[in-house]
Amino acid sequence: MTLASMPLVLILAAAPTRLSVLNKSCTARSGRDSYVHIRGRLGMYNGGYPNLRLWQIHTRHLFGIYSDPADLQCAADGKCNEEEETKLPGNLEQLMADPNSVFDIEVYGDFQIRLLEPRKEGHMQAACIVSAQRLVRRRRSD
């Protein structure tokens, strides 16, 4: 192997790790026009479905987080199990895991989300998280 081909090998070796931070069920069969990048705070909330919600910083807008578009349809039909865990990108899932209580955790970061419905002023908007970067985990200070 020549020294010149070494950087290419390193890039290709890192590719599977980079892809593991994507929520593939959220990206399946989607048009790129429904993707949005936001800075936000992700947390678990009690009362109402979905419990996992993303607040867009510097706004009053909340996104209800689903695993994928099928979960939104399932919720609308009333035929889904609301106790199922929401699929998240791997790096985000690790930060949200807490042996004591997921209700005590907040994660701030840059999120790429897929909108699952149009925005309706004053209402939580359904979305799924495609990827998350620059994440900071904090305990809630309620």
C-alpha positions as CSV (number, residue, x, y, z in Angstrom):
1,M,0.0,0.0,0.0
2,T,1.4,3.4,-0.9
3,L,1.6,6.3,1.4
4,A,-0.6,8.3,-1.0
5,S,-3.6,5.9,-0.7
6,M,-3.5,5.9,3.2
7,P,-5.8,8.9,3.7
8,L,-8.4,7.3,1.4
9,V,-8.3,4.1,3.5
10,L,-8.7,6.1,6.7
11,I,-11.7,7.9,5.3
12,L,-13.4,4.7,4.1
13,A,-12.7,3.0,7.4
14,A,-14.4,5.9,9.3
15,A,-17.5,5.9,7.0
16,P,-19.5,3.2,8.8
17,T,-19.0,5.0,12.1
18,R,-20.3,8.2,10.6
19,L,-23.4,6.5,9.2
20,S,-24.3,5.0,12.6
21,V,-25.3,8.4,13.9
22,L,-28.2,8.5,11.5
23,N,-31.8,7.4,12.2
24,K,-32.3,5.3,9.1
25,S,-36.0,4.7,9.7
26,C,-36.5,8.5,9.7
27,T,-34.6,9.0,6.4
28,A,-36.2,6.1,4.5
29,R,-38.3,7.2,1.4
30,S,-38.0,10.9,2.2
31,G,-37.6,14.0,0.0
32,R,-34.8,16.2,1.0
33,D,-37.1,19.2,1.1
34,S,-38.6,18.1,4.4
35,Y,-35.3,18.3,6.3
36,V,-34.6,21.2,8.7
37,H,-31.5,22.0,10.8
38,I,-32.2,23.6,14.2
39,R,-30.4,24.3,17.5
40,G,-32.6,22.8,20.2
41,R,-33.1,21.1,23.5
42,L,-34.4,17.5,23.6
43,G,-36.2,16.2,26.6
44,M,-38.8,13.7,27.9
45,Y,-42.1,15.2,29.1
46,N,-44.9,13.7,31.0
47,G,-48.5,14.1,29.7
48,G,-49.5,13.7,26.1
49,Y,-48.0,11.7,23.2
50,P,-45.3,11.8,22.1
51,N,-43.4,12.2,25.3
52,L,-40.1,13.0,23.6
53,R,-40.0,16.7,22.5
54,L,-37.6,19.0,20.9
55,W,-37.7,22.7,21.7
56,Q,-36.2,25.0,19.0
57,I,-34.0,27.5,20.9
58,H,-35.0,31.2,20.7
59,T,-38.6,30.3,19.7
60,R,-41.7,29.0,21.3
61,H,-41.9,26.1,18.9
62,L,-42.0,22.4,20.0
63,F,-41.5,19.4,17.9
64,G,-43.1,16.1,19.0
65,I,-40.5,13.4,18.2
66,Y,-41.5,10.1,16.5
67,S,-39.3,7.3,15.3
68,D,-40.5,7.6,11.7
69,P,-43.5,8.6,9.6
70,A,-45.2,5.3,10.2
71,D,-45.4,6.1,13.9
72,L,-47.2,9.3,13.2
73,Q,-49.8,7.5,11.2
74,C,-50.1,4.8,13.9
75,A,-50.7,7.5,16.5
76,A,-53.4,9.2,14.3
77,D,-55.2,5.8,13.9
78,G,-54.9,5.1,17.6
79,K,-53.4,1.6,16.9
80,C,-49.9,1.9,18.2
81,N,-48.2,1.1,21.4
82,E,-47.3,4.4,23.0
83,E,-44.9,2.6,25.4
84,E,-42.4,1.8,22.6
85,E,-39.1,3.6,22.7
86,T,-38.5,6.2,20.0
87,K,-35.7,5.4,17.6
88,L,-32.9,8.0,17.7
89,P,-29.5,8.3,16.1
90,G,-27.0,6.2,18.1
91,N,-25.0,9.1,19.6
92,L,-28.2,10.7,20.9
93,E,-29.7,7.5,22.2
94,Q,-26.6,7.0,24.4
95,L,-26.9,10.4,25.9
96,M,-30.6,10.1,26.6
97,A,-30.1,6.7,28.4
98,D,-30.3,7.1,32.2
99,P,-30.6,4.2,34.7
100,N,-32.6,6.5,37.1
101,S,-35.0,8.6,35.1
102,V,-35.0,9.9,31.5
103,F,-37.2,12.7,32.8
104,D,-34.1,14.3,34.5
105,I,-32.1,14.5,31.2
106,E,-31.9,17.3,28.6
107,V,-29.7,17.2,25.6
108,Y,-28.8,20.4,23.8
109,G,-27.3,20.3,20.3
110,D,-27.6,20.8,16.5
111,F,-30.4,18.6,15.2
112,Q,-31.3,17.6,11.6
113,I,-35.0,16.8,11.7
114,R,-37.5,15.6,9.2
115,L,-40.8,17.3,9.3
116,L,-43.7,14.9,9.3
117,E,-46.5,17.4,9.1
118,P,-47.0,21.1,8.2
119,R,-46.5,23.7,10.8
120,K,-49.6,24.9,12.6
121,E,-49.2,28.0,14.7
122,G,-49.7,27.2,18.4
123,H,-49.4,23.4,18.0
124,M,-46.6,20.9,18.5
125,Q,-45.3,19.8,15.1
126,A,-44.5,16.1,14.4
127,A,-40.9,15.3,13.4
128,C,-38.3,12.7,13.6
129,I,-34.6,13.2,14.3
130,V,-32.3,12.3,11.4
131,S,-29.0,13.2,13.1
132,A,-27.6,15.2,16.0
133,Q,-24.2,16.9,16.5
134,R,-22.4,19.0,19.1
135,L,-24.4,17.5,21.9
136,V,-24.3,18.5,25.5
137,R,-26.2,16.5,28.2
138,R,-27.4,18.2,31.3
139,R,-29.6,17.4,34.3
140,R,-32.8,19.3,34.5
141,S,-32.9,22.0,37.1
142,D,-36.6,22.0,37.7
